[in-house]
Every structure is written in C-alpha cells, then in structure tokens.
Amino acid sequence: MEANEILILAMFGSFILLLFLGIPVAWVLGGVGVAFAFIGYFSDIYLDTWTGLDFTTLGLVVNRLFKIMDNWILVALPMFIFMGNMLDKSGVADRLMHAMQALFGRVHGGLAITVMAIGIILAASTGIIGASVVLLATMSLPAMMKQGYNLPLALGTIASAGTLGILLPPSIMLVIMADQLGLSVGDLFMGAMFPGLMLGAIYIVYLLIVGMVKSDSMPLPADAKGVDWAVIKDVAKAIVPTFMLILVVLGSIFAGIATPTEASGVGAFGAILLAMFYKRFSMAVLKEVLLDSYKTTAYIFAIFIGATCFALVLRELGGDEFIESAFEALPFGPYGVVAFILLVIFLLGFFLDWIEITLIVLPLLAPVVLSLDLNIGAYPGLDNPEMVWFVMLVAMALQTSFLTPPVGFALFYLKGVCPPEVKLTDIYKGVAPFILLQLAALVMLVFWPQLVLWLPSIAYG
C-alpha cells in the first residue's frame, strides 16, 4: 500500500475517532485537514515519500473559502432558514392542527392523518427536520395520548412526518447538494416534488388502512363531529395563506421567474407578512428568529469551512481516485454499485448529520456514479439526469437513516420532548413500519427514475 493510501485511510479513521470523542464536527474537519497537510509535508521531507502536499495546499483553502462566500446560491440558505423559523413563530401549525383535526374527526386515525398532512405542509415551508419533529410532537402527542392512540404508532407518525422536510422543497439540503455537485437548484426542487409527495401519500394510505383494520389503536374522539361548511371554511383559512406562500416561492422558481436566491427572499418576507396577519409578529419575535437563523447558518458555514479544508487535503492525496477505484473494483453491476453506495450513505447517516455527508461524502461519490453505465433513459433539457436521480436516492436514504434505530437523529429529537414515561423502545417500535415504507419508496425511485426526472424534464420540453 502506498503512502498516500495509508494517509487517506488514516484521515478517515482520525475523523471518525475524534467525532466519537465528542469534538464538534467543524473543528474535527478543519483540524484533521490541517494536521494531515503537515503530516504529508513532513513525510515528503523525512520519510523520502511523495504525497504531493506542501504549505501551498493550506493556502488554497483561503481561495476556496472566498469562492464559497461569493456563491449567490448559498445566499438562499439563511433566507430559507429564516422563512422556516418565522413560520414556526407565526402559529401556522397550531391553526392547521385545530382546523384539520375537525376535518378528519370522524375518521379512525384522523388525528394521525392530520399530523402527517401538517408534516407535509411544514416540510414544504420550513425544511428543518429538528424543528418540525419537535413542533409536531409538542402539538399532537398529548392529544393523541389523551385520545387513546397506540403509543408506538403515535410516535412513529410524528417522527416520520417530521423527517419529510429533508426531501420536500425548499429543502436546504437540496440547495447545498446543488452547490456541491454543480446542479441546478430548480432541477433538484422539481425532482423532489413527486418523491416527497408520494412518500407522504404512502404514509397517509398506511394510516387509513391501520385505522380500518385496527380501529382500537386509533379511536375516534368522544366529541367528534361531522364535517360542515364551517369546518371547511376554517380549513381553507388555515391552509390557503401558507399554501399561497409555498406556491409563490416554488412556483416562481419552477416557472423561471425568480432564481432560488430571489425566491428565498420572497419567502422570508412572506413569512413575516403571515406572522403579522396572524398577529404573532413583534420585535421580540423578530429578534428570536434572527438569532436562531444566525446560529443555524453559522453552524452550517462552520462545517463548510472545515469540510473545504478536509476535502482539499484529501483530494491532494488522491482520495478521489482511491475511492473511485475502490468502488469500480466491486464485483457488482452498475445498479449493484449504486445500491452499495446508498447502503454506505444510509450507515453514515447513523453517525453523521446530512451536512457532513453532503459536503464530504457526496462529492467523492459523484464521479463514481457518473462513470457507471446507468441506462435510465433520455430526458431532453436536463444537463445531468443521472446525478439529479442519484441525489434523490441519496436524499431518500438519508431520510430513512434519520428514523432508523439505534441512533437516528429524529428519534432523539422526539425523545427530548416526550413525557418521561415514553421509552426509546416505544419510538423504535413506532418507526419500524414507516422505515419499511421509506425503503419501498426508495426501491420505486430506483426502478422508475421518471418519478424523479419527469417533472424537471417537461419544464424544459
């Protein structure tokens, strides 16, 4: 084994070890990158090897960081984060919960379906998984427990509804993926629409079936009433303003009227108007939303800086070629390699947040996918249909890993706001059927790429 290959493996090993020691990931990424730049430099001098690393490698990091800060696409990140945080404060979710619960009140599992529908709407308006899971749990879990719902089923519904934000646009994860892989944000947003809505529809159908087969696990409320025009009017009042904001943001991107950056600004301003409309806006709320948005943005960009240093040193060591040759040597066909890559990403999702996977792992694996002979069909107008399709597969795999025990992130978000009597084993039992549904949806995307690529292709047809 050559010196560079040893250093590449040592870099990954050091990164994983330091993460398990509890050191913040941004410091780990940057620190490991700098350390191995020095190790490579001194091994050239004292060990008579050639790693290709010198002090100019670290100098290149500065140039890379200037390019990141000069990227207008990434301006959309703090704007979409602000939009989601402001919508959380506007009381939109509370109004939706009360209105839609009345709409589905006479249906077994109506409250669970309400939670899932609100999860879809929150996903299309906030895109922040932790916030969605916590908000849904705080609003709905006490009501579901009071109504006599099967506890694992209630917990699984909340966790799975909250994770839809990673997939449905305007997902901030898709914005970063587009930037890292040189793809169009609009293409990824359009490609994610059908998979995200399809997954939400599969969840709702499952809940309806459980409600019919095991009605005692999701009993009707004692005060359930029929649907009348007053209920429909309340639902319209709760849904239409939020739906119009989502339509303006995504519709302007899909129609080519606005760039994702411009649309994110419109969304942030629209969220402020909604908060004013619902009389939830104040200077204190604005200050809190700004601080929360600042913290989230700073966290993401700190990882950007660390990942830039780590990835640059890894590439200088020949990490791209090493990983590509390792995957090409696998005794599988093209789709077998894709399945193995998704398995690796799925496993990494247990220990790493989607940000680290997007910034470090995805750019390393993209050349492997491009080298495969994936005969997914012709889609005129799309510059890189294989990568758009692959990104959706990765997004679905990451969403599954968020729910999968023992260390799925959504499970711990949920446990943090549950009553003390709720055990982690209850959450594990509850998410199991939803994980199987997600895997089924992932398989559907593999066999029918048109579920991802049809919408963006007709937009250019």
N, C-alpha and C positions, 0 to 999 in steps of 0.2 A: 504494500500500500504506500502511495506517495505521500510526501509531507503535507501537501495541500489537502488531500483527502482526510488525513488524520486531523488537521486543523478544522476542517468543515464539521466533522463528527464531534470534535471537542467543543466547537461553538454551540451546536445544538444541545449537547449534553450539559454544558455550563448554563445555558439559558433555562433549560427545564429545571435543573437543580436549584438555581437561585430563585426561580418562581416558587418552588415548593418551600423555600425558606421564608417566604412571605415578603420579599422585597418588591416594591412597586414595579410594575412591568415596564414603564417608561425608563426607569433607572437601569433595569436589567438589560434592556435592549441597547441603550446607548453605552452602558458600561462594558458589556461584553464586546460590542463592536470596537470600542477604543482599545480595550485590553488585547484583543486578538490582532489588531493592527500593529501594536507594539511587539507582540509575540512573533508575528510573521516577519517584521522588520529585523528583529534581533536574531531570529533563526537563520535569516539570509546571511548575517554577518558572522555569527559564531558557529553555526552548525553546517555551514557550507551547503545550504539548500537554496532553492529559488522559489519563493512563494508569490513574488510579484507585488508585495506590499512595501510601501515606504511612507514617509510622512505626508507626501502629497495626497495619499488616499484620504486622510482625515481632512485635508484642505478641500477635497471635492465635496465633502459633506456640506460645507458652507454654501457652495454653489447650488447643490440640490435643494437646500432649505430655502434659498431665495426663489427658486422656481416654484416650490410649494406655495410660498406666500404670495407669489404673483399669479396664482391659478384662480381665475374667476369662478370656475365651477365650485370650488370649495367655499366660496362666499355663501353658497346656498346652505351649508351645514348649520352655522349659527342661526340663520333665519328660520329654517325648518324646526330646529330645536326650540327657538323662541315661540314659534307658532304652536307647537305641541304643548309647551308649558303654559302658555296663556290660555289655550283651550281647556286645559285641566282646571285652571282657576276660574273659568267663566261659568262653571256649573252646567255645561252642556251634558255631561254624563249623567248628572242627577236628574235632569229633565227627561232625558231619554229613558232612564230606568223606570221612572214612575209612569210615563206615557205608554211605553211598550209593554210593561207588565200588565197594564189594564187591557191592552190589545190581545195578549195571549193568555189572559187569566183563566179561560175555560178550557185550555189545552193542557193535558198532562205533560209536564216538562216545560210549561210556558215560561217559567222564570229562568230556566236554564237556556232556553232559546233566546230569551231577552238578553241574557248575559252574552251569548255568542254574537247576537246581532250588534250589540253595543261594542263588543270587541272588534268587529269588522269596521265599524264606523271610527272607533278610536285609532285603529291601525292606519286608516286612510287619512287621519287628521293629525296624529301625533308621531307615530313611528318609533316610539320609545318603549321598549318591552318592560323594563322595570316599572316605569310609571303606570303603564296600562295594567299590569298584573296587580300592583298594589291598589290602584284605584278601583278595579273591578272587585277585588277581594273585600275592600273596605265597604263598598256599597252593597254588595249582593250576598256575601257569605252569611251575615247574621240573618237576613231574610230567608235564605234557603234552609238554614238550620232550624229556624223557627217554624217554617212550613213543613218540616219533617222529611226533607230530602235525604237520600242516602249520602252520607258524608263523603266517601271517596269520589262518588260521581259528581258532587257539587265542586269539590276541589279540582278534579280533572277538567271540568268545564271551564272554570276560572283560569287555570294555568294555560290551557290550550287557546282560549280566546285571547289572552294577553300576549301570546307569542306571535300572533298574526302580524304584528307591527314590523317584524323583521322582513316580511315579504311584500306586503301591500304598499304601493307608492302612496305618499312620497317618503319611502324608507331612506333614512340617512345612510344605511349600509349600502344601498344600491348606488347612492351618489359617490361614496368612496370607492366602490368597486369599479364604477365607470372611470373615475380618475386614474386608478392604478392600472387598468388594462387598456386605456385609450379608447373606450367605448362611448357611445352616445348615452347620456343620462335618459333622454327621451325614449330611446330604444329599450333600455332596461325597465323603465317605468311601464311602458306599454307591454313588454314581455311578461311583466309580473302581474298584470291585471287578471288574466284568466286563471293562472295557477292559484293566486291568492283568494279570489272569489270562489273558485272551485273547491278549495280546501275548506273555506268557511261553509259552503253549501253542504259538503260531505259531513261536517260536524253536525249541522242542523238536522240533516236527514237521520243521522245516527241517534240524536236525541229524541226525535219524533218516534223512531222505531222503539227505543227503550221505553218511552212514555206509553206506547201501546202494549208492549209485551210485559213490562214490569211497572205497571202504573203505581204500585205501592212505593216504589223507590223515588217517585216524583209526584207526590199527591197534590191535588188541587187545593188552593187556599180556601179557608172556610167562608170568606166573604167575596168569593169570585162572582163577577157579574158578566152579563153578556155584552157584546160589542154593540155600541150605538154610534150615532153621528157625533156625539160629544167626544167619545173616545178617539174616533178617527181624526177629529179636529185637533185634539191635544197631541196626537202622534205627529200630525203634519206640522204643527207649531214647533215641536221639539226637533224634528228631523230636517225640515226644509232649510233653515238657516245654515246648519252645519254642512248639509249636502251641497248647498249652493257654493259655500266656500271651497269645498273639495273640488267641485265641478270647475270653478274658476281657475284654481291652481293647476289641476291636472289637465283640464281642457285646453288651457292656454298653451301648455307645453305640447300636448298631442297635436294641436292644430297648427303649431309653428308660430303662434302669435307672440309668445314670450319664451325666452331661454329659461332653463331651470333656476338660474340665479335670480332673474327678474320675477319669476313666478313665486319664488320663496319670499321675496319682499312683499308681494301682494298678499301672500298667505299670512305673513306676520302682521301686516296692517289689518287684514280682515279679521284675524283673531282678536285684535284689540277692539275692533268695532263690535264683534259679537259679545265680548265681555261688557262693553258699555251698554249694549242692547239689553242684556240680562241683568244690568245694574250690579255687576260684580267688579267693575274696574275702579281702582283707586291708585293713588301714588304708592301706597304701601304694597299693593299687589304688583304694580309695575316694577318696583324695586326688587321684590322677591323673585319675580320671573326673570328679570335681567341677571340677578346673581346666580340663579340656578342655571340659566343658559350659559353664562360665563364659565361656571365650574365645569359643565359638561363639555363645552367647546375646548376649554383649556386641557381637560383630561385627554380628549381625542388628539389635539395637536401636540401634546407632550409625547404621546405614543408615536405620532407621525415623525417627530424629530428622532426619537430613539430608534424607530424602525428604519428610518433612512440611513442612519449610521450603520446599523446591523446589516441591512441588505447590501449596502455598498461594499463593506468589507467581505461579506460572503461571496458577492459576485467577483470581486477582485481575486479571491481564492479559487475561483472556478466552480462555485457552488451550483450555478445554473446548469453547466454541462454535467456535473456529477449527478445531480438529481434527475436530469433528463435521461442520462444513460442508464441510471438505475431503474427507472420506470420502463424504458424501452426494452430492457432485458427481461422483463416479466414474461412468463410463458402464457400470456393471455392474448386474446384478440383485442381489437380497438375498444369494444364495449366492455370487455373484461378489465382493461386498464382504467377506463372511466369509473367502473364500479369500485375498483380498488382505491382510486383517488378519493371518491366520495366516502368510502369507509375510513380512510385516513383523516379526512376533514371532520367526519362525524365523531371519531375518537378524540381528535384535538379539541373539538367543541366542549368536551367534558372539563377541560382544564384551562383553555384559553377563551377569552372573550372574542366576539366576532371581529373586533377591531384589529387585534393582533393577527388573526388568521387572514383577514383581508389584506393587511399591509405587508405581511411577511410571506405567508404560505401561498396565497393565490397567485402573485406574480411569478413565483418559482414554478408553479404547476401549469400555468397557462401555455408556455412553449411546448410542454408535453402533449397537451390536448390538441394544439394546432398541428403537431406532427403526425397525429393519428388520421387514419383514413375513415372518417366518420361520415358515412353516406346518409346525411339527414335530409337531403332534398335541396331544391333550388328555391331561393327566396329573393327575387329581384329587388334591388333597392337597399338591401341590408348589406353593409360592408363586411360584417363578420358574424354571420348567423350561428356558426359553431360556438363562438365564445359567448354570445347572448344566451344561447341554450344552456351552455355549461354553467354560466353564472347563476341561472335559475335553479339548476340542480344543486349547486353549492348552497344557495340560499335556503332551499328546502331541507338539505342535510343539516345545516346549522340550526334551523328551526327545530328539527327533530332532536338534536343534541341538547337544546335548551330544556327539553322536557324529560330527557332520559335519566333515570336514576343511575348511580347514586349522587351525582354532582351536577345535574342540570341547573343552570343559573335560575330559571324561572321557578323551580321548586323552592329555592331558598328565599327568593323574593316573596313568594306566597307564605312560606312558613313564618317569615318575620312579622307578618301582620295577622296571623291566625291566633285564635284563643289558645291558652296553654294546653287545653285538653286535646287539641288536634296534633296528631303524631305525624312524623315524616312518612311512616309506613302507610298512613291513610292517603297521603298525597301520592306516594308511589303507586298504590293500587288504583287510584283515580285516573292517573295519566296513562296507564298501560293501554287501554283501548284507543286513546287518541294518538299514541305513538304508532300503533299499527295502522291507523287511518292515514297518518302522515307518510308512512313508508309506502302504503298503497298509492297515494298521490304521487310520490316520488317515482315509483315504477311507471305510472301513467305518463309522466313527463319524459321518461327515458324512451318509452316505446312510441309516444306520439309527440315529437318535437313541435308539431304545428300548434299544440296548446300554448306554447311559448311564443312561437315565431309568426303565427298568423296575423295577429293584430299589428305588430310593427311593420310587417311586410306589406299589408294593404294600405298602410299610411303613406307608403311611397309608391304604390301601384298606380 
